Amino acid sequence: MCTVSFYKTQHQVIITSNRDESAFRPNSTVPKSELAFGKRLFFPKDPQAGGTWIVANEKGDAFVLLNGAEFNGAAKSYCGRSRGIVLLELASSNHINAAWHQIDLLDVAPFTIVVYAKNELIQLRWDGENKEHQTLSSGTPMIWSSSTLYAPKIIKDRRSWFNQFIREKHQQLDANDLMDFHTNTFTADKENGLIIDRNGKMLTKSVTQWILHNGGFSIRHIDLVEQTTTILTEKLC
């Protein structure tokens, strides 16, 4: 939920997410099908709060969460719903724009949600007071980093790393290339590389990748703590 990239090829759309989390928080479950808000959704579950940071619905739409909005505001205590539950609620909606307009975010901590639905790339942000909806170019590779964990300069640096990685390939990337970026970029920098370990207290616990392709989608989940890989594949309705 703390580093997310988006990349679209001629035949696939690829979203990859690194989950940076407290070492003391329980590990997530592997991705599987569950009913949430009356809809069949596909996601790894956070057993502590019951939500998730990445989810797909039966239509193949993908929703990915990052903690924090554009900037990390002043420290404040929030006691509202889990952001991961909000993500599931939005993923279960029939009309994303209407759901975003209507959803109650009172006392929910700030977040950014990246959505790919109906061939559109959308960014939704909540800063604790205001909602923002922005349609982005789906033809442009993008990367986001959580403002709660990474300073503005580091976020800018990470964007440069991503753009440099794309340039150096001299070819269209595939899902394996993106996974390589998310697991091997500046690994020696345990504070701000793509895989972090901040004194054993804050870790990159997993990397999850959603791939939309002709006729269906797949979710590849690498648990870095248990050192296991799970792949879930679904056909589109």
C-alpha positions as CSV (number, residue, x, y, z in Angstrom):
1,M,0.0,0.0,0.0
2,C,3.0,2.2,-0.1
3,T,4.5,2.0,-3.6
4,V,2.3,1.5,-6.6
5,S,3.2,1.5,-10.4
6,F,0.9,1.5,-13.4
7,Y,2.0,0.3,-16.9
8,K,-0.1,-0.4,-20.0
9,T,1.1,-2.4,-23.0
10,Q,-0.7,-3.2,-26.2
11,H,-2.2,-6.4,-24.6
12,Q,-2.0,-5.9,-20.9
13,V,-2.5,-3.5,-18.0
14,I,-0.2,-4.0,-15.1
15,I,-0.5,-2.6,-11.6
16,T,2.1,-3.5,-9.0
17,S,2.0,-2.7,-5.3
18,N,4.5,-3.0,-2.5
19,R,3.0,-3.3,1.0
20,D,5.1,-1.5,3.6
21,E,3.7,-2.3,7.0
22,S,4.6,-2.6,10.7
23,A,6.6,-5.8,11.4
24,F,4.2,-6.4,14.3
25,R,1.0,-6.4,12.2
26,P,-0.2,-9.9,11.2
27,N,0.6,-11.1,7.7
28,S,-2.1,-10.9,5.2
29,T,-3.9,-13.9,3.7
30,V,-3.2,-14.9,0.1
31,P,-5.5,-13.4,-2.6
32,K,-8.8,-15.2,-2.9
33,S,-12.4,-14.7,-3.8
34,E,-14.6,-13.3,-1.1
35,L,-18.0,-11.7,-0.8
36,A,-17.8,-8.1,0.4
37,F,-20.6,-5.5,0.4
38,G,-22.7,-8.1,-1.6
39,K,-20.2,-8.5,-4.4
40,R,-17.6,-11.1,-5.4
41,L,-14.1,-9.5,-5.0
42,F,-10.6,-10.8,-5.3
43,F,-8.0,-9.7,-2.8
44,P,-5.5,-10.5,-0.1
45,K,-7.0,-9.7,3.3
46,D,-5.5,-7.8,6.3
47,P,-6.6,-10.0,9.2
48,Q,-6.3,-7.1,11.7
49,A,-8.7,-4.7,10.1
50,G,-10.5,-7.0,7.6
51,G,-9.7,-4.8,4.6
52,T,-7.1,-4.8,1.9
53,W,-4.8,-2.6,-0.1
54,I,-5.4,-4.1,-3.6
55,V,-8.6,-5.6,-5.0
56,A,-10.2,-6.6,-8.3
57,N,-13.9,-7.1,-9.0
58,E,-15.6,-9.5,-11.4
59,K,-15.5,-6.9,-14.2
60,G,-11.7,-6.9,-13.9
61,D,-11.5,-3.4,-12.4
62,A,-8.6,-2.8,-10.1
63,F,-8.4,-0.6,-7.0
64,V,-5.1,0.0,-5.1
65,L,-4.6,1.9,-1.9
66,L,-1.8,4.1,-0.6
67,N,-1.8,5.7,2.8
68,G,-1.7,9.5,2.8
69,A,-2.8,12.0,0.2
70,E,-0.5,14.3,-1.9
71,F,1.2,15.6,1.2
72,N,1.6,14.2,4.7
73,G,-0.3,16.6,6.9
74,A,0.0,17.3,10.6
75,A,-0.2,14.3,12.9
76,K,-3.8,13.6,13.9
77,S,-5.7,10.7,15.4
78,Y,-8.4,9.2,13.2
79,C,-10.9,6.7,14.6
80,G,-13.1,6.1,11.6
81,R,-13.3,3.1,9.3
82,S,-10.2,1.3,8.0
83,R,-9.0,2.7,4.7
84,G,-8.9,-0.9,3.5
85,I,-12.6,-1.3,4.2
86,V,-13.3,1.9,2.2
87,L,-11.4,0.3,-0.7
88,L,-13.6,-2.8,-0.7
89,E,-16.7,-0.6,-0.5
90,L,-15.6,1.3,-3.6
91,A,-14.6,-1.8,-5.5
92,S,-18.1,-3.3,-4.9
93,S,-19.9,-0.3,-6.3
94,N,-21.7,-0.4,-9.7
95,H,-20.8,3.3,-10.4
96,I,-17.4,4.4,-9.1
97,N,-17.9,8.1,-9.6
98,A,-21.3,8.1,-7.8
99,A,-19.9,5.9,-5.0
100,W,-17.0,8.3,-4.5
101,H,-19.3,11.3,-4.3
102,Q,-21.6,9.6,-1.8
103,I,-19.2,7.7,0.4
104,D,-18.9,8.9,4.0
105,L,-15.3,9.5,4.9
106,L,-15.8,11.1,8.3
107,D,-12.8,10.5,10.5
108,V,-11.1,8.2,7.9
109,A,-7.4,8.8,7.7
110,P,-6.1,10.4,4.4
111,F,-5.4,8.1,1.5
112,T,-4.9,7.8,-2.3
113,I,-6.6,5.2,-4.4
114,V,-5.6,4.3,-7.9
115,V,-8.4,2.8,-10.0
116,Y,-8.3,1.2,-13.5
117,A,-11.8,0.7,-14.8
118,K,-13.5,0.8,-18.2
119,N,-10.1,1.6,-19.8
120,E,-9.7,4.7,-17.6
121,L,-7.0,5.4,-15.0
122,I,-8.4,7.3,-12.1
123,Q,-6.8,8.8,-8.9
124,L,-9.0,9.4,-5.9
125,R,-7.7,11.3,-2.9
126,W,-9.0,12.1,0.5
127,D,-6.9,14.5,2.7
128,G,-9.0,14.2,5.8
129,E,-11.3,17.1,4.8
130,N,-11.7,17.1,1.0
131,K,-12.2,14.5,-1.8
132,E,-10.4,14.8,-5.1
133,H,-11.2,12.9,-8.3
134,Q,-8.7,13.0,-11.2
135,T,-8.7,11.2,-14.5
136,L,-5.1,10.4,-15.6
137,S,-3.6,9.3,-18.9
138,S,-3.6,5.5,-19.1
139,G,-1.0,5.7,-21.8
140,T,1.6,7.1,-19.4
141,P,3.5,4.9,-17.0
142,M,3.1,6.2,-13.5
143,I,4.4,5.5,-9.9
144,W,3.1,6.6,-6.6
145,S,4.7,6.5,-3.1
146,S,3.0,6.9,0.2
147,S,3.3,10.4,1.6
148,T,3.2,9.0,5.1
149,L,6.4,7.1,4.7
150,Y,8.4,9.0,2.1
151,A,9.4,12.6,2.0
152,P,8.7,14.7,-1.1
153,K,12.3,14.5,-2.3
154,I,12.3,10.7,-2.0
155,I,9.0,10.4,-3.8
156,K,10.5,12.5,-6.6
157,D,13.7,10.3,-6.6
158,R,11.6,7.2,-6.9
159,R,9.7,8.6,-9.9
160,S,13.1,9.2,-11.5
161,W,14.2,5.6,-10.8
162,F,11.0,4.4,-12.4
163,N,11.4,6.5,-15.5
164,Q,15.1,5.6,-15.8
165,F,14.2,1.9,-15.5
166,I,11.8,2.2,-18.4
167,R,14.2,4.1,-20.6
168,E,17.0,1.6,-20.0
169,K,14.9,-1.3,-21.2
170,H,14.7,0.1,-24.7
171,Q,11.6,-2.1,-25.2
172,Q,8.1,-2.6,-23.9
173,L,8.0,-3.9,-20.4
174,D,6.1,-7.0,-19.2
175,A,4.9,-8.1,-15.8
176,N,8.1,-9.7,-14.9
177,D,10.1,-6.5,-15.7
178,L,7.8,-4.6,-13.4
179,M,8.1,-7.2,-10.6
180,D,11.9,-6.9,-11.0
181,F,11.7,-3.1,-10.5
182,H,9.5,-3.5,-7.4
183,T,11.8,-6.1,-5.8
184,N,15.3,-5.1,-6.9
185,T,15.5,-1.3,-7.0
186,F,18.0,0.2,-4.6
187,T,17.7,-2.8,-2.3
188,A,20.8,-1.6,-0.3
189,D,18.8,1.5,0.7
190,K,16.7,0.0,3.5
191,E,15.1,3.3,4.3
192,N,13.8,4.4,0.9
193,G,14.5,1.7,-1.6
194,L,11.6,-0.3,-3.1
195,I,12.1,-3.0,-0.4
196,I,12.5,-1.4,3.0
197,D,13.5,-2.7,6.4
198,R,13.6,0.1,8.9
199,N,15.3,-1.4,11.9
200,G,13.0,-4.4,11.8
201,K,10.0,-2.2,12.7
202,M,8.7,-1.3,9.3
203,L,9.0,-3.7,6.4
204,T,8.0,-4.3,2.9
205,K,6.0,-7.4,3.6
206,S,4.7,-8.3,0.2
207,V,4.5,-7.3,-3.5
208,T,1.2,-7.9,-5.3
209,Q,0.6,-7.5,-9.0
210,W,-2.6,-7.3,-10.9
211,I,-2.5,-8.1,-14.6
212,L,-5.5,-7.5,-16.9
213,H,-5.3,-9.4,-20.2
214,N,-7.6,-10.6,-23.0
215,G,-10.5,-12.5,-21.4
216,G,-9.4,-12.2,-17.8
217,F,-7.0,-11.0,-15.1
218,S,-4.5,-12.5,-12.7
219,I,-3.2,-11.5,-9.3
220,R,0.4,-12.5,-8.4
221,H,1.2,-12.2,-4.7
222,I,4.7,-12.6,-3.3
223,D,4.9,-12.8,0.5
224,L,8.3,-11.6,1.4
225,V,8.0,-12.7,5.0
226,E,6.9,-16.3,4.3
227,Q,8.8,-16.4,1.0
228,T,5.9,-17.8,-0.9
229,T,4.2,-16.9,-4.2
230,T,0.5,-17.2,-4.9
231,I,-1.2,-16.7,-8.3
232,L,-4.9,-16.3,-8.7
233,T,-6.4,-16.3,-12.3
234,E,-10.0,-15.4,-13.2
235,K,-12.0,-15.1,-16.4
236,L,-14.0,-11.9,-16.9
237,C,-17.8,-12.2,-16.7
